[in-house]
């Protein structure tokens, strides 16, 4: 049903974009804008409904099966180690450049939805799902910034400490825009560890799940804002989920640490220089 909804939404958006400049009213019409928009939307809506009725009802076209088959090659690629790493790494690299990872969701959503649906039906044991990403990869947000926020909150730099403290609660809920745009974006010192985490954590998770050391998520869990750690339990209902979460958190924090110390040293030096100038 989700695949059909996504496809129907995309098709509707395309139809509406084609009719965007078409209107029943003249430019100097005194009709209120909401009335104009309501009338102007009638034609594209009628066209969408007619095409849907004709294709699905009259032609007996199985839209669901068609969409699943369409995305299956990409799903299979995503479930390989290189595919899983690339599909997590690419949006993370873009994010470190200030481009939100959400722009990649139109590609990721169909892949992960097909995978979790197959897992739920016990037809497969796909590793790369949105549930896996939420619980074990995006710890504190895309790029696993939870460990970085901990380091920031304990920093000797006043600016970094303030940033870490302010980012703590959002990061706990996997919202990391404050720390990414406050410290990581276009900062080579912190961009590199974010990229490394986007390779290492998917690799660890892939190996652990492939070798059957942890329960592979098989229930749809779309609450990406669920607190870090708790989601690991909820997607697996197994203590091994918590263990993998802790391992990935420790590894990601260790990856952040040396780069963070370099950045911290720079910031502390700048703050000391400002003190001397203001003295």
BELLINFEN-V376370 format. One record per residue. N is the residue number from 0. D_CENTER is the distance of its C-alpha to the mean C-alpha in Angstrom with 1 decimal. Layout:
[[N/D_CENTER] [N/D_CENTER]]
//
This chain:
[[0/21.0] [1/17.3] [2/17.7] [3/20.8] [4/19.3] [5/16.6] [6/19.4] [7/21.9] [8/19.7] [9/19.3] [10/23.1] [11/24.0] [12/22.2] [13/24.1] [14/27.4] [15/27.1] [16/26.4] [17/29.6] [18/31.6] [19/30.2] [20/33.5] [21/35.8] [22/37.5] [23/40.6] [24/41.7] [25/43.5] [26/42.2] [27/44.9] [28/44.3] [29/44.8] [30/42.4] [31/39.5] [32/36.1] [33/34.6] [34/37.5] [35/37.0] [36/33.3] [37/34.2] [38/36.9] [39/35.0] [40/32.1] [41/34.7] [42/35.2] [43/31.6] [44/31.0] [45/34.2] [46/33.3] [47/29.9] [48/31.8] [49/34.6] [50/32.6] [51/30.6] [52/33.9] [53/35.7] [54/33.1] [55/32.1] [56/35.5] [57/38.1] [58/36.8] [59/35.3] [60/32.1] [61/29.6] [62/26.4] [63/24.2] [64/25.7] [65/25.5] [66/21.7] [67/21.1] [68/23.5] [69/22.0] [70/18.6] [71/20.2] [72/20.9] [73/17.3] [74/16.5] [75/19.4] [76/18.3] [77/14.8] [78/16.8] [79/18.8] [80/18.3] [81/18.1] [82/15.7] [83/13.3] [84/13.6] [85/13.4] [86/10.3] [87/8.5] [88/11.0] [89/11.1] [90/7.9] [91/8.8] [92/12.3] [93/11.7] [94/10.0] [95/13.2] [96/15.2] [97/14.1] [98/11.9] [99/8.7] [100/5.6] [101/5.6] [102/8.7] [103/7.6] [104/6.5] [105/10.3] [106/10.7] [107/8.2] [108/9.1] [109/12.8] [110/12.6] [111/11.0] [112/13.2] [113/16.2] [114/15.7] [115/15.5] [116/18.3] [117/20.4] [118/20.0] [119/21.0] [120/24.0] [121/24.9] [122/25.0] [123/22.8] [124/21.0] [125/17.8] [126/15.9] [127/12.4] [128/10.9] [129/7.9] [130/10.6] [131/11.2] [132/7.8] [133/8.1] [134/11.7] [135/12.5] [136/10.0] [137/7.9] [138/11.3] [139/11.5] [140/8.1] [141/6.4] [142/9.8] [143/11.5] [144/13.3] [145/15.1] [146/18.0] [147/18.3] [148/18.7] [149/21.4] [150/23.2] [151/23.0] [152/24.5] [153/27.3] [154/27.9] [155/31.4] [156/30.3] [157/30.6] [158/27.9] [159/25.3] [160/26.5] [161/26.1] [162/22.5] [163/21.6] [164/23.5] [165/21.9] [166/18.3] [167/19.2] [168/18.6] [169/15.3] [170/14.0] [171/15.4] [172/13.2] [173/10.0] [174/10.5] [175/11.3] [176/12.2] [177/15.8] [178/16.0] [179/14.0] [180/16.2] [181/19.1] [182/19.4] [183/17.0] [184/16.5] [185/19.4] [186/21.0] [187/21.8] [188/22.8] [189/19.4] [190/17.3] [191/19.0] [192/18.1] [193/14.4] [194/14.8] [195/17.1] [196/14.7] [197/12.1] [198/15.2] [199/17.1] [200/14.8] [201/13.7] [202/17.4] [203/18.7] [204/16.6] [205/17.6] [206/21.2] [207/21.4] [208/20.3] [209/22.2] [210/25.3] [211/25.0] [212/24.9] [213/22.3] [214/21.7] [215/19.0] [216/17.0] [217/18.7] [218/17.9] [219/15.2] [220/13.5] [221/11.0] [222/11.7] [223/8.5] [224/10.9] [225/13.5] [226/15.3] [227/14.5] [228/17.0] [229/17.9] [230/14.8] [231/16.1] [232/19.4] [233/18.3] [234/16.5] [235/19.5] [236/22.4] [237/23.8] [238/24.7] [239/23.4] [240/19.9] [241/20.9] [242/22.6] [243/19.6] [244/17.5] [245/20.5] [246/21.0] [247/17.5] [248/17.8] [249/21.3] [250/20.4] [251/17.6] [252/20.0] [253/22.7] [254/20.8] [255/20.2] [256/23.8] [257/26.0] [258/24.0] [259/23.8] [260/27.5] [261/28.2] [262/26.3] [263/28.0] [264/31.3] [265/30.9] [266/30.0] [267/32.9] [268/35.2] [269/34.3] [270/34.9] [271/38.3] [272/39.3] [273/38.7] [274/40.8] [275/43.6] [276/43.5] [277/43.6] [278/46.4]]
//
